[in-house]
Amino acid sequence: MRNLDITTLRSFVAVAQSGGVTRAAGFLNLTQSAVSMQLKRLEEMLGLQLLDRSGRGVALTPAGAQLLAYAQKMVDLNDEIYSRLTDQAWEGEITLGVPHDIVYPVIPEVLKRMGRSHPRVKVQLLSSYTRDLKMLFAKGEVDVMLTTEDRLDEGGESLVSVPLRWIGAPDGQAHRARPLRLAYNQNCGFRPGAMAHLDAAGIEWEMAVITDNDRTVEASVSADLAVSSCLEGHAPPQLAYIEPGVLPDQGQQHINLYGGSGKQALVETMKTYLRQGFASV
């Protein structure tokens, strides 16, 4: 009887869920070639093609789609058995603070990894704005924190630098209006910089929407009533980036990582998963 290898199944699941070998390798902390070799070994063992590599990314073949549910169950069961029968010290709670606009696509996978490796640890996800998260972190109410900001404070590390882009409705015209109508959450840290860039470029502007609800901003922008700002790669699907050069460049924002001094082992594990997750994006 031939036995399936959990390591190859884990790589297959990671590739299927992340949509590519590069991102999967980052989450697994392996090289791309190692993940590719494991996928090839799995396909050879089963005598089936599991992935369609003809496009830009990878997609599951019918056989791959059928295998995925079984592979996920086997990986989850393996991790549960190992966790329950070995390290009993992983208990407690850790709070992760993340700005609203960078929860996807990395954070769900990080939470999933943390749940598998530390099933007895309660992970509390707190999604808010950088300013509020930093206040909570300073009071010790957040153990690990991501921020989006144009600088790095003492004790932090910058994971990635991302362009800050103007966003509007697909095929919209609001970006051509003068005064330029803006829509922002009143707590959004990108708002003061956007105003300053417009002032420096001599572009007249007015606030069309200022609210405490992000959905209100998204609805107003998607209706082509105003424009707003968003990190590249994190725009809501119903909105579109405005072509560079039409409005002033807003520069780069850093996604920074900070960890508290307590719960050191858990904090370091969470930080490792976050580093690997953003390295693969």
Secondary structure, DSSP 8 states (H G I E B T S, - for coil): -----HHHHHHHHHHHHHTSHHHHHHHHT--HHHHHHHHHHHHHHHTS--EE-SSSS-EE-HHHHHHHHHHHHHHHHHHHHHHHHS-----EEEEEEEEGGG-TTHHHHHHHHHHHH-TTEEEEEEEE-HHHHHHHHHTTS-SEEEEEESS--TT-EEEEEEEEEEEE-TT--GGG-SSEEEEEETT-THHHHHHHHHHHTT--EEEEEEES-HHHHHHHHHTTS-BEEEETT---TT-EE--TTSS----EEEEEEEE-SSSHHHHHHHHHHHHHHHHT-
